[in-house]
Amino acid sequence: MNAIENASVQTPAMMKTLKIYDPALCCSSGVCGPSVDPELARFAGTIEFLKRFTTITIERFNMGQNPRAFAENVAVLRLLSDEGAQALPFVFVDDELVFHSRYPSREEILGVLGLEGESFREGISPRRGCCSEGGCCR
């Protein structure tokens, strides 16, 4: 089995749920319009990486487009009440707040998801790319 196949069956950590509560953005990812925020672009890349190489459930809510998701989550309502909308984004793993007020790096996300081991990263690191051994990722 290659590293990517190992990663897809690796651990129960893959069964986790990642929920991101974004501030009001122009579109669901925030990576649109004439001037793209580089942090949003970087984070969008991390989300795409997770979708491609893990089985983690990812839910993303935009305050401007999904206000009901904010209203229905007691923890989110409490955070908004205590800290205000400037504390967004909120990032939860299995309903536990793990980051707020900023978008975490790929390494930070992998760490809180328990996916930081070499067996997971081998062959799919941003520096080498998953296709470095002559094949192409599908």
N, CA, C and O atoms as a GROMACS GRO file, in nm:
protein
  552
    1MET      N    1   0.083  -0.119   0.000
    1MET     CA    2   0.000   0.000   0.000
    1MET      C    3   0.088   0.125   0.000
    1MET      O    4   0.185   0.131   0.075
    2ASN      N    5   0.055   0.224  -0.082
    2ASN     CA    6   0.134   0.347  -0.082
    2ASN      C    7   0.090   0.439   0.032
    2ASN      O    8  -0.006   0.408   0.103
    3ALA      N    9   0.160   0.550   0.051
    3ALA     CA   10   0.135   0.639   0.164
    3ALA      C   11  -0.006   0.695   0.163
    3ALA      O   12  -0.067   0.710   0.269
    4ILE      N   13  -0.058   0.726   0.046
    4ILE     CA   14  -0.193   0.783   0.039
    4ILE      C   15  -0.295   0.678   0.078
    4ILE      O   16  -0.389   0.709   0.151
    5GLU      N   17  -0.279   0.555   0.033
    5GLU     CA   18  -0.371   0.450   0.073
    5GLU      C   19  -0.362   0.426   0.223
    5GLU      O   20  -0.464   0.405   0.288
    6ASN      N   21  -0.240   0.428   0.279
    6ASN     CA   22  -0.225   0.416   0.424
    6ASN      C   23  -0.300   0.526   0.495
    6ASN      O   24  -0.366   0.501   0.596
    7ALA      N   25  -0.292   0.647   0.444
    7ALA     CA   26  -0.355   0.761   0.507
    7ALA      C   27  -0.506   0.746   0.509
    7ALA      O   28  -0.570   0.783   0.608
    8SER      N   29  -0.564   0.692   0.404
    8SER     CA   30  -0.709   0.687   0.397
    8SER      C   31  -0.770   0.582   0.489
    8SER      O   32  -0.891   0.582   0.510
    9VAL      N   33  -0.689   0.492   0.545
    9VAL     CA   34  -0.740   0.392   0.638
    9VAL      C   35  -0.669   0.399   0.771
    9VAL      O   36  -0.676   0.305   0.850
   10GLN      N   37  -0.602   0.508   0.798
   10GLN     CA   38  -0.507   0.517   0.906
   10GLN      C   39  -0.565   0.504   1.047
   10GLN      O   40  -0.534   0.408   1.118
   11THR      N   41  -0.648   0.597   1.089
   11THR     CA   42  -0.687   0.601   1.229
   11THR      C   43  -0.830   0.647   1.246
   11THR      O   44  -0.890   0.701   1.153
   12PRO      N   45  -0.886   0.627   1.367
   12PRO     CA   46  -1.018   0.680   1.396
   12PRO      C   47  -1.022   0.833   1.389
   12PRO      O   48  -1.130   0.892   1.382
   13ALA      N   49  -0.904   0.899   1.392
   13ALA     CA   50  -0.901   1.045   1.380
   13ALA      C   51  -0.968   1.088   1.251
   13ALA      O   52  -1.023   1.198   1.243
   14MET      N   53  -0.965   1.002   1.150
   14MET     CA   54  -1.027   1.034   1.023
   14MET      C   55  -1.179   1.047   1.036
   14MET      O   56  -1.243   1.100   0.945
   15MET      N   57  -1.237   0.999   1.143
   15MET     CA   58  -1.382   1.003   1.161
   15MET      C   59  -1.427   1.134   1.226
   15MET      O   60  -1.545   1.149   1.257
   16LYS      N   61  -1.340   1.224   1.246
   16LYS     CA   62  -1.371   1.350   1.311
   16LYS      C   63  -1.452   1.442   1.220
   16LYS      O   64  -1.457   1.424   1.098
   17THR      N   65  -1.514   1.542   1.283
   17THR     CA   66  -1.590   1.643   1.210
   17THR      C   67  -1.525   1.779   1.235
   17THR      O   68  -1.504   1.819   1.349
   18LEU      N   69  -1.496   1.848   1.127
   18LEU     CA   70  -1.437   1.982   1.132
   18LEU      C   71  -1.547   2.079   1.091
   18LEU      O   72  -1.605   2.066   0.983
   19LYS      N   73  -1.576   2.176   1.178
   19LYS     CA   74  -1.677   2.278   1.149
   19LYS      C   75  -1.611   2.415   1.154
   19LYS      O   76  -1.544   2.449   1.251
   20ILE      N   77  -1.631   2.491   1.048
   20ILE     CA   78  -1.573   2.625   1.039
   20ILE      C   79  -1.687   2.726   1.030
   20ILE      O   80  -1.774   2.715   0.943
   21TYR      N   81  -1.686   2.822   1.119
   21TYR     CA   82  -1.785   2.931   1.120
   21TYR      C   83  -1.711   3.057   1.076
   21TYR      O   84  -1.635   3.116   1.153
   22ASP      N   85  -1.736   3.098   0.951
   22ASP     CA   86  -1.667   3.212   0.890
   22ASP      C   87  -1.745   3.342   0.915
   22ASP      O   88  -1.866   3.338   0.938
   23PRO      N   89  -1.676   3.455   0.909
   23PRO     CA   90  -1.747   3.582   0.907
   23PRO      C   91  -1.825   3.593   0.775
   23PRO      O   92  -1.810   3.507   0.688
   24ALA      N   93  -1.904   3.695   0.760
   24ALA     CA   94  -1.978   3.715   0.635
   24ALA      C   95  -1.878   3.733   0.522
   24ALA      O   96  -1.796   3.825   0.524
   25LEU      N   97  -1.885   3.645   0.424
   25LEU     CA   98  -1.796   3.648   0.308
   25LEU      C   99  -1.880   3.658   0.182
   25LEU      O  100  -2.000   3.628   0.184
   26CYS      N  101  -1.819   3.699   0.072
   26CYS     CA  102  -1.892   3.717  -0.054
   26CYS      C  103  -1.941   3.584  -0.113
   26CYS      O  104  -2.039   3.582  -0.186
   27CYS      N  105  -1.873   3.474  -0.081
   27CYS     CA  106  -1.913   3.342  -0.129
   27CYS      C  107  -1.879   3.240  -0.020
   27CYS      O  108  -1.823   3.277   0.083
   28SER      N  109  -1.912   3.115  -0.041
   28SER     CA  110  -1.895   3.015   0.064
   28SER      C  111  -1.751   2.999   0.110
   28SER      O  112  -1.727   2.971   0.228
   29SER      N  113  -1.654   3.015   0.019
   29SER     CA  114  -1.514   2.998   0.059
   29SER      C  115  -1.446   3.131   0.091
   29SER      O  116  -1.344   3.133   0.160
   30GLY      N  117  -1.501   3.241   0.042
   30GLY     CA  118  -1.437   3.370   0.059
   30GLY      C  119  -1.326   3.395  -0.041
   30GLY      O  120  -1.264   3.502  -0.042
   31VAL      N  121  -1.300   3.296  -0.127
   31VAL     CA  122  -1.194   3.310  -0.226
   31VAL      C  123  -1.259   3.349  -0.359
   31VAL      O  124  -1.270   3.268  -0.452
   32CYS      N  125  -1.302   3.473  -0.366
   32CYS     CA  126  -1.368   3.522  -0.486
   32CYS      C  127  -1.356   3.675  -0.489
   32CYS      O  128  -1.303   3.735  -0.395
   33GLY      N  129  -1.404   3.734  -0.594
   33GLY     CA  130  -1.399   3.879  -0.604
   33GLY      C  131  -1.267   3.930  -0.655
   33GLY      O  132  -1.176   3.851  -0.684
   34PRO      N  133  -1.254   4.061  -0.668
   34PRO     CA  134  -1.135   4.120  -0.729
   34PRO      C  135  -1.009   4.114  -0.642
   34PRO      O  136  -0.898   4.112  -0.696
   35SER      N  137  -1.024   4.111  -0.511
   35SER     CA  138  -0.906   4.105  -0.425
   35SER      C  139  -0.922   3.993  -0.324
   35SER      O  140  -0.997   4.005  -0.227
   36VAL      N  141  -0.852   3.883  -0.347
   36VAL     CA  142  -0.861   3.764  -0.262
   36VAL      C  143  -0.766   3.778  -0.145
   36VAL      O  144  -0.648   3.810  -0.162
   37ASP      N  145  -0.817   3.753  -0.023
   37ASP     CA  146  -0.736   3.752   0.097
   37ASP      C  147  -0.645   3.629   0.093
   37ASP      O  148  -0.695   3.517   0.082
   38PRO      N  149  -0.513   3.647   0.100
   38PRO     CA  150  -0.422   3.532   0.091
   38PRO      C  151  -0.443   3.429   0.202
   38PRO      O  152  -0.420   3.310   0.181
   39GLU      N  153  -0.487   3.473   0.320
   39GLU     CA  154  -0.514   3.377   0.429
   39GLU      C  155  -0.632   3.288   0.393
   39GLU      O  156  -0.629   3.168   0.421
   40LEU      N  157  -0.735   3.345   0.332
   40LEU     CA  158  -0.851   3.264   0.290
   40LEU      C  159  -0.812   3.167   0.180
   40LEU      O  160  -0.858   3.053   0.178
   41ALA      N  161  -0.727   3.211   0.088
   41ALA     CA  162  -0.681   3.123  -0.019
   41ALA      C  163  -0.599   3.008   0.038
   41ALA      O  164  -0.616   2.893  -0.004
   42ARG      N  165  -0.512   3.037   0.132
   42ARG     CA  166  -0.430   2.933   0.197
   42ARG      C  167  -0.519   2.833   0.269
   42ARG      O  168  -0.500   2.712   0.257
   43PHE      N  169  -0.617   2.885   0.344
   43PHE     CA  170  -0.706   2.798   0.420
   43PHE      C  171  -0.795   2.716   0.327
   43PHE      O  172  -0.821   2.598   0.354
   44ALA      N  173  -0.841   2.775   0.217
   44ALA     CA  174  -0.920   2.700   0.119
   44ALA      C  175  -0.838   2.584   0.064
   44ALA      O  176  -0.892   2.475   0.041
   45GLY      N  177  -0.708   2.605   0.044
   45GLY     CA  178  -0.620   2.497  -0.001
   45GLY      C  179  -0.611   2.386   0.102
   45GLY      O  180  -0.608   2.268   0.066
   46THR      N  181  -0.606   2.423   0.229
   46THR     CA  182  -0.602   2.324   0.337
   46THR      C  183  -0.731   2.242   0.338
   46THR      O  184  -0.727   2.120   0.354
   47ILE      N  185  -0.843   2.308   0.322
   47ILE     CA  186  -0.972   2.237   0.321
   47ILE      C  187  -0.978   2.141   0.203
   47ILE      O  188  -1.022   2.027   0.218
   48GLU      N  189  -0.933   2.184   0.086
   48GLU     CA  190  -0.932   2.096  -0.031
   48GLU      C  191  -0.838   1.977  -0.009
   48GLU      O  192  -0.870   1.865  -0.049
   49PHE      N  193  -0.724   2.001   0.054
   49PHE     CA  194  -0.631   1.894   0.089
   49PHE      C  195  -0.700   1.791   0.177
   49PHE      O  196  -0.689   1.671   0.152
   50LEU      N  197  -0.770   1.836   0.281
   50LEU     CA  198  -0.839   1.745   0.372
   50LEU      C  199  -0.949   1.667   0.300
   50LEU      O  200  -0.966   1.547   0.323
   51LYS      N  201  -1.022   1.734   0.213
   51LYS     CA  202  -1.127   1.666   0.137
   51LYS      C  203  -1.069   1.557   0.047
   51LYS      O  204  -1.128   1.451   0.030
   52ARG      N  205  -0.953   1.586  -0.009
   52ARG     CA  206  -0.893   1.493  -0.105
   52ARG      C  207  -0.826   1.373  -0.038
   52ARG      O  208  -0.833   1.262  -0.090
   53PHE      N  209  -0.762   1.394   0.076
   53PHE     CA  210  -0.680   1.289   0.135
   53PHE      C  211  -0.730   1.232   0.267
   53PHE      O  212  -0.663   1.149   0.328
   54THR      N  213  -0.848   1.276   0.313
   54THR     CA  214  -0.902   1.220   0.437
   54THR      C  215  -1.050   1.190   0.420
   54THR      O  216  -1.111   1.225   0.319
   55THR      N  217  -1.106   1.127   0.520
   55THR     CA  218  -1.251   1.104   0.523
   55THR      C  219  -1.316   1.189   0.631
   55THR      O  220  -1.427   1.160   0.675
   56ILE      N  221  -1.248   1.294   0.674
   56ILE     CA  222  -1.302   1.384   0.775
   56ILE      C  223  -1.424   1.455   0.719
   56ILE      O  224  -1.424   1.498   0.603
   57THR      N  225  -1.528   1.466   0.800
   57THR     CA  226  -1.646   1.543   0.760
   57THR      C  227  -1.615   1.690   0.782
   57THR      O  228  -1.575   1.730   0.892
   58ILE      N  229  -1.634   1.770   0.679
   58ILE     CA  230  -1.606   1.913   0.687
   58ILE      C  231  -1.734   1.990   0.659
   58ILE      O  232  -1.798   1.972   0.556
   59GLU      N  233  -1.769   2.078   0.754
   59GLU     CA  234  -1.886   2.164   0.738
   59GLU      C  235  -1.838   2.308   0.753
   59GLU      O  236  -1.766   2.340   0.848
   60ARG      N  237  -1.878   2.393   0.660
   60ARG     CA  238  -1.834   2.531   0.663
   60ARG      C  239  -1.956   2.622   0.653
   60ARG      O  240  -2.040   2.605   0.565
   61PHE      N  241  -1.964   2.719   0.745
   61PHE     CA  242  -2.079   2.808   0.752
   61PHE      C  243  -2.034   2.953   0.740
   61PHE      O  244  -1.944   2.997   0.810
   62ASN      N  245  -2.098   3.026   0.650
   62ASN     CA  246  -2.070   3.166   0.626
   62ASN      C  247  -2.178   3.247   0.697
   62ASN      O  248  -2.296   3.226   0.672
   63MET      N  249  -2.139   3.338   0.784
   63MET     CA  250  -2.236   3.415   0.862
   63MET      C  251  -2.337   3.487   0.772
   63MET      O  252  -2.455   3.498   0.808
   64GLY      N  253  -2.294   3.535   0.657
   64GLY     CA  254  -2.383   3.605   0.567
   64GLY      C  255  -2.478   3.514   0.492
   64GLY      O  256  -2.588   3.556   0.456
   65GLN      N  257  -2.437   3.391   0.466
   65GLN     CA  258  -2.517   3.299   0.386
   65GLN      C  259  -2.584   3.188   0.466
   65GLN      O  260  -2.680   3.127   0.420
   66ASN      N  261  -2.534   3.160   0.587
   66ASN     CA  262  -2.587   3.051   0.669
   66ASN      C  263  -2.615   3.098   0.812
   66ASN      O  264  -2.566   3.035   0.906
   67PRO      N  265  -2.690   3.204   0.831
   67PRO     CA  266  -2.710   3.256   0.967
   67PRO      C  267  -2.779   3.155   1.061
   67PRO      O  268  -2.758   3.159   1.182
   68ARG      N  269  -2.858   3.067   1.005
   68ARG     CA  270  -2.927   2.967   1.088
   68ARG      C  271  -2.827   2.876   1.160
   68ARG      O  272  -2.848   2.841   1.276
   69ALA      N  273  -2.719   2.838   1.092
   69ALA     CA  274  -2.617   2.751   1.153
   69ALA      C  275  -2.556   2.820   1.275
   69ALA      O  276  -2.525   2.754   1.374
   70PHE      N  277  -2.539   2.951   1.270
   70PHE     CA  278  -2.485   3.026   1.383
   70PHE      C  279  -2.587   3.031   1.495
   70PHE      O  280  -2.553   3.013   1.612
   71ALA      N  281  -2.713   3.054   1.460
   71ALA     CA  282  -2.820   3.066   1.559
   71ALA      C  283  -2.850   2.934   1.629
   71ALA      O  284  -2.896   2.934   1.743
   72GLU      N  285  -2.826   2.824   1.562
   72GLU     CA  286  -2.859   2.693   1.618
   72GLU      C  287  -2.747   2.632   1.702
   72GLU      O  288  -2.768   2.528   1.764
   73ASN      N  289  -2.631   2.692   1.705
   73ASN     CA  290  -2.518   2.638   1.780
   73ASN      C  291  -2.497   2.722   1.907
   73ASN      O  292  -2.455   2.837   1.898
   74VAL      N  293  -2.525   2.664   2.022
   74VAL     CA  294  -2.517   2.736   2.149
   74VAL      C  295  -2.376   2.788   2.175
   74VAL      O  296  -2.360   2.901   2.222
   75ALA      N  297  -2.275   2.707   2.145
   75ALA     CA  298  -2.136   2.750   2.169
   75ALA      C  299  -2.100   2.870   2.081
   75ALA      O  300  -2.033   2.962   2.126
   76VAL      N  301  -2.144   2.867   1.957
   76VAL     CA  302  -2.117   2.978   1.866
   76VAL      C  303  -2.189   3.104   1.913
   76VAL      O  304  -2.131   3.213   1.912
   77LEU      N  305  -2.314   3.090   1.953
   77LEU     CA  306  -2.388   3.206   2.005
   77LEU      C  307  -2.320   3.266   2.127
   77LEU      O  308  -2.311   3.388   2.140
   78ARG      N  309  -2.271   3.180   2.216
   78ARG     CA  310  -2.203   3.228   2.336
   78ARG      C  311  -2.075   3.303   2.299
   78ARG      O  312  -2.047   3.410   2.353
   79LEU      N  313  -1.997   3.246   2.206
   79LEU     CA  314  -1.874   3.312   2.162
   79LEU      C  315  -1.904   3.448   2.098
   79LEU      O  316  -1.835   3.546   2.124
   80LEU      N  317  -2.006   3.453   2.014
   80LEU     CA  318  -2.043   3.579   1.950
   80LEU      C  319  -2.089   3.681   2.054
   80LEU      O  320  -2.058   3.800   2.043
   81SER      N  321  -2.162   3.635   2.154
   81SER     CA  322  -2.209   3.724   2.259
   81SER      C  323  -2.093   3.777   2.344
   81SER      O  324  -2.089   3.895   2.378
   82ASP      N  325  -2.000   3.688   2.377
   82ASP     CA  326  -1.887   3.726   2.463
   82ASP      C  327  -1.780   3.806   2.390
   82ASP      O  328  -1.725   3.902   2.445
   83GLU      N  329  -1.750   3.768   2.265
   83GLU     CA  330  -1.636   3.825   2.194
   83GLU      C  331  -1.671   3.905   2.069
   83GLU      O  332  -1.588   3.981   2.019
   84GLY      N  333  -1.791   3.889   2.019
   84GLY     CA  334  -1.833   3.962   1.901
   84GLY      C  335  -1.790   3.895   1.772
   84GLY      O  336  -1.711   3.800   1.773
   85ALA      N  337  -1.842   3.945   1.661
   85ALA     CA  338  -1.814   3.887   1.530
   85ALA      C  339  -1.668   3.902   1.489
   85ALA      O  340  -1.621   3.828   1.402
   86GLN      N  341  -1.596   3.996   1.550
   86GLN     CA  342  -1.454   4.012   1.517
   86GLN      C  343  -1.371   3.891   1.562
   86GLN      O  344  -1.256   3.877   1.520
   87ALA      N  345  -1.427   3.803   1.645
   87ALA     CA  346  -1.356   3.682   1.689
   87ALA      C  347  -1.369   3.568   1.589
   87ALA      O  348  -1.308   3.462   1.607
   88LEU      N  349  -1.449   3.587   1.483
   88LEU     CA  350  -1.459   3.487   1.378
   88LEU      C  351  -1.330   3.484   1.297
   88LEU      O  352  -1.264   3.588   1.287
   89PRO      N  353  -1.293   3.374   1.240
   89PRO     CA  354  -1.365   3.248   1.231
   89PRO      C  355  -1.349   3.164   1.359
   89PRO      O  356  -1.254   3.180   1.436
   90PHE      N  357  -1.447   3.076   1.377
   90PHE     CA  358  -1.441   2.976   1.483
   90PHE      C  359  -1.419   2.842   1.415
   90PHE      O  360  -1.486   2.810   1.317
   91VAL      N  361  -1.326   2.763   1.465
   91VAL     CA  362  -1.297   2.631   1.410
   91VAL      C  363  -1.316   2.529   1.521
   91VAL      O  364  -1.251   2.536   1.625
   92PHE      N  365  -1.406   2.435   1.496
   92PHE     CA  366  -1.437   2.330   1.593
   92PHE      C  367  -1.396   2.195   1.536
   92PHE      O  368  -1.408   2.171   1.416
   93VAL      N  369  -1.347   2.107   1.623
   93VAL     CA  370  -1.327   1.967   1.590
   93VAL      C  371  -1.413   1.889   1.688
   93VAL      O  372  -1.395   1.897   1.810
   94ASP      N  373  -1.506   1.813   1.633
   94ASP     CA  374  -1.600   1.736   1.716
   94ASP      C  375  -1.662   1.823   1.825
   94ASP      O  376  -1.665   1.784   1.941
   95ASP      N  377  -1.711   1.939   1.787
   95ASP     CA  378  -1.781   2.033   1.874
   95ASP      C  379  -1.694   2.096   1.983
   95ASP      O  380  -1.747   2.154   2.078
   96GLU      N  381  -1.564   2.083   1.972
   96GLU     CA  382  -1.472   2.150   2.065
   96GLU      C  383  -1.402   2.263   1.990
   96GLU      O  384  -1.341   2.241   1.885
   97LEU      N  385  -1.409   2.384   2.044
   97LEU     CA  386  -1.343   2.498   1.982
   97LEU      C  387  -1.192   2.477   1.988
   97LEU      O  388  -1.135   2.459   2.096
   98VAL      N  389  -1.127   2.481   1.872
   98VAL     CA  390  -0.982   2.460   1.868
   98VAL      C  391  -0.908   2.584   1.819
   98VAL      O  392  -0.790   2.601   1.850
   99PHE      N  393  -0.974   2.672   1.742
   99PHE     CA  394  -0.914   2.797   1.696
   99PHE      C  395  -1.023   2.903   1.685
   99PHE      O  396  -1.138   2.872   1.654
  100HIS      N  397  -0.986   3.026   1.710
  100HIS     CA  398  -1.077   3.136   1.681
  100HIS      C  399  -0.996   3.261   1.650
  100HIS      O  400  -0.879   3.272   1.690
  101SER      N  401  -1.058   3.352   1.580
  101SER     CA  402  -0.999   3.481   1.542
  101SER      C  403  -0.895   3.472   1.431
  101SER      O  404  -0.838   3.574   1.392
  102ARG      N  405  -0.870   3.351   1.381
  102ARG     CA  406  -0.774   3.335   1.272
  102ARG      C  407  -0.794   3.198   1.207
  102ARG      O  408  -0.854   3.107   1.265
  103TYR      N  409  -0.743   3.187   1.085
  103TYR     CA  410  -0.746   3.059   1.016
  103TYR      C  411  -0.617   2.985   1.048
  103TYR      O  412  -0.508   3.039   1.026
  104PRO      N  413  -0.626   2.862   1.098
  104PRO     CA  414  -0.505   2.787   1.133
  104PRO      C  415  -0.430   2.740   1.009
  104PRO      O  416  -0.486   2.731   0.900
  105SER      N  417  -0.302   2.711   1.029
  105SER     CA  418  -0.219   2.656   0.921
  105SER      C  419  -0.257   2.510   0.897
  105SER      O  420  -0.326   2.448   0.978
  106ARG      N  421  -0.211   2.456   0.786
  106ARG     CA  422  -0.234   2.314   0.755
  106ARG      C  423  -0.175   2.226   0.865
  106ARG      O  424  -0.238   2.129   0.906
  107GLU      N  425  -0.055   2.260   0.912
  107GLU     CA  426   0.009   2.181   1.017
  107GLU      C  427  -0.072   2.183   1.146
  107GLU      O  428  -0.084   2.081   1.214
  108GLU      N  429  -0.127   2.300   1.180
  108GLU     CA  430  -0.209   2.309   1.301
  108GLU      C  431  -0.335   2.224   1.289
  108GLU      O  432  -0.373   2.155   1.383
  109ILE      N  433  -0.399   2.230   1.174
  109ILE     CA  434  -0.521   2.150   1.152
  109ILE      C  435  -0.487   2.001   1.160
  109ILE      O  436  -0.558   1.926   1.227
  110LEU      N  437  -0.381   1.959   1.092
  110LEU     CA  438  -0.342   1.818   1.098
  110LEU      C  439  -0.313   1.776   1.242
  110LEU      O  440  -0.347   1.665   1.282
  111GLY      N  441  -0.251   1.865   1.319
  111GLY     CA  442  -0.220   1.835   1.459
  111GLY      C  443  -0.344   1.811   1.543
  111GLY      O  444  -0.350   1.712   1.616
  112VAL      N  445  -0.442   1.901   1.533
  112VAL     CA  446  -0.562   1.884   1.616
  112VAL      C  447  -0.649   1.768   1.568
  112VAL      O  448  -0.731   1.716   1.644
  113LEU      N  449  -0.631   1.728   1.444
  113LEU     CA  450  -0.705   1.612   1.393
  113LEU      C  451  -0.633   1.481   1.419
  113LEU      O  452  -0.685   1.373   1.390
  114GLY      N  453  -0.510   1.489   1.474
  114GLY     CA  454  -0.433   1.369   1.502
  114GLY      C  455  -0.373   1.307   1.377
  114GLY      O  456  -0.352   1.186   1.371
  115LEU      N  457  -0.345   1.391   1.276
  115LEU     CA  458  -0.294   1.341   1.148
  115LEU      C  459  -0.156   1.396   1.118
  115LEU      O  460  -0.124   1.424   1.002
  116GLU      N  461  -0.074   1.411   1.220
  116GLU     CA  462   0.054   1.475   1.198
  116GLU      C  463   0.170   1.378   1.177
  116GLU      O  464   0.283   1.422   1.158
  117GLY      N  465   0.145   1.249   1.180
  117GLY     CA  466   0.253   1.152   1.167
  117GLY      C  467   0.312   1.144   1.028
  117GLY      O  468   0.248   1.182   0.930
  118GLU      N  469   0.433   1.094   1.020
  118GLU     CA  470   0.504   1.081   0.893
  118GLU      C  471   0.430   0.988   0.796
  118GLU      O  472   0.431   1.012   0.675
  119SER      N  473   0.365   0.883   0.847
  119SER     CA  474   0.297   0.791   0.757
  119SER      C  475   0.184   0.861   0.682
  119SER      O  476   0.150   0.823   0.570
  120PHE      N  477   0.126   0.964   0.743
  120PHE     CA  478   0.021   1.039   0.675
  120PHE      C  479   0.081   1.136   0.574
  120PHE      O  480   0.034   1.144   0.460
  121ARG      N  481   0.183   1.210   0.614
  121ARG     CA  482   0.237   1.316   0.529
  121ARG      C  483   0.327   1.266   0.418
  121ARG      O  484   0.343   1.336   0.317
  122GLU      N  485   0.386   1.150   0.432
  122GLU     CA  486   0.480   1.101   0.331
  122GLU      C  487   0.412   1.095   0.194
  122GLU      O  488   0.305   1.036   0.180
  123GLY      N  489   0.472   1.156   0.097
  123GLY     CA  490   0.420   1.148  -0.039
  123GLY      C  491   0.316   1.252  -0.074
  123GLY      O  492   0.280   1.265  -0.190
  124ILE      N  493   0.266   1.328   0.025
  124ILE     CA  494   0.164   1.427  -0.007
  124ILE      C  495   0.197   1.563   0.052
  124ILE      O  496   0.109   1.649   0.061
  125SER      N  497   0.320   1.584   0.092
  125SER     CA  498   0.357   1.714   0.146
  125SER      C  499   0.353   1.819   0.036
  125SER      O  500   0.375   1.785  -0.081
  126PRO      N  501   0.326   1.945   0.069
  126PRO     CA  502   0.320   2.048  -0.033
  126PRO      C  503   0.450   2.063  -0.111
  126PRO      O  504   0.448   2.101  -0.227
  127ARG      N  505   0.565   2.033  -0.048
  127ARG     CA  506   0.693   2.048  -0.116
  127ARG      C  507   0.714   1.941  -0.223
  127ARG      O  508   0.757   1.973  -0.334
  128ARG      N  509   0.684   1.815  -0.191
  128ARG     CA  510   0.708   1.707  -0.286
  128ARG      C  511   0.591   1.686  -0.379
  128ARG      O  512   0.610   1.657  -0.497
  129GLY      N  513   0.473   1.699  -0.329
  129GLY     CA  514   0.354   1.671  -0.410
  129GLY      C  515   0.324   1.523  -0.413
  129GLY      O  516   0.414   1.441  -0.397
  130CYS      N  517   0.202   1.489  -0.432
  130CYS     CA  518   0.163   1.348  -0.426
  130CYS      C  519   0.201   1.272  -0.552
  130CYS      O  520   0.195   1.150  -0.554
  131CYS      N  521   0.238   1.342  -0.655
  131CYS     CA  522   0.269   1.275  -0.782
  131CYS      C  523   0.419   1.266  -0.806
  131CYS      O  524   0.462   1.246  -0.919
  132SER      N  525   0.498   1.282  -0.703
  132SER     CA  526   0.644   1.290  -0.722
  132SER      C  527   0.706   1.157  -0.765
  132SER      O  528   0.819   1.157  -0.814
  133GLU      N  529   0.638   1.047  -0.748
  133GLU     CA  530   0.697   0.918  -0.783
  133GLU      C  531   0.660   0.874  -0.923
  133GLU      O  532   0.670   0.755  -0.955
  134GLY      N  533   0.618   0.966  -1.008
  134GLY     CA  534   0.590   0.934  -1.146
  134GLY      C  535   0.444   0.910  -1.177
  134GLY      O  536   0.403   0.922  -1.292
  135GLY      N  537   0.365   0.877  -1.077
  135GLY     CA  538   0.222   0.857  -1.100
  135GLY      C  539   0.146   0.986  -1.078
  135GLY      O  540   0.205   1.087  -1.039
  136CYS      N  541   0.020   0.983  -1.101
  136CYS     CA  542  -0.060   1.102  -1.078
  136CYS      C  543  -0.170   1.069  -0.979
  136CYS      O  544  -0.228   0.961  -0.984
  137CYS      N  545  -0.200   1.161  -0.891
  137CYS     CA  546  -0.305   1.141  -0.791
  137CYS      C  547  -0.441   1.145  -0.857
  137CYS      O  548  -0.463   1.220  -0.952
  138ARG      N  549  -0.527   1.068  -0.808
  138ARG     CA  550  -0.665   1.067  -0.858
  138ARG      C  551  -0.759   1.086  -0.746
  138ARG      O  552  -0.880   1.089  -0.766
   0.00000   0.00000   0.00000
